[in-house]
Amino acid sequence: MARWEPNTRERLEQAALDLFTEHGYDRTTVAEIAERAGLTKRTFFRYFADKREVLFWGQGELIRLFGEGIAGTPADATPFEAVGGALAAVAPVFGRERLARARQRTPVVAANTDLVERELLKRTKLVAAMREALAARGVGEPVATVAAELGALAFGTTFARWVELGDQRDFAALAAETLSELRTAAGALG
């Protein structure tokens, strides 16, 4: 591939995922990723701070969408409905074109303790973003935190289901189903 071809970020991501799958995360170097993508190490570092960030590069966009989704729900929406708005806002990110990469990414992250820790940090940031967006709507504590934590649980559960069933179910439908299940489960707590 020529270096000036479009979709550089996607090429680097796919090369990294392929190499992580073939050789393991720890045994893959940035130089190997760049070479597989037909690019230079220098180009790699224009897009990613390190090889770990290849697996987490969309986090900022997700945080923004979660906040906007909550802010965009009707003023009379409950905190739980606002969290539903957040999940609806991120659903377009998880289209069928991302499914194969998500299926490659999941076992790579699960097999590496540092990546699992990074995934947990990502979750913490998503909870904080939702809590802040709920607080901006006037939702007090501890309701904002509980709703944000349920939102993160719904997102994580939906993502796992989507990775497993994405060729049969879309993310938005799975998110709505998951939220309904969580609402029922929360009600059963008494």
Buried (B, 14 or more C-beta within 10 A) or exposed (E): EEEEEEEBBEBBBBBBBBBBBEEEBEEBEBEBBBBBBBBEEEBBEEBBEEBBEBBBBBBEEBBEBBBBBBBBBEEEBEBBBBBBBBBBBBBEEBEEEBBEBBBBBBEBBEEBEEBEEBBEEBBEBBBBBBBBBBBEBEBEEEBBBBBBBBBBBBBBBBBBBBBEEBEEBBBBBBBBBBBEEBBEEEEEEE
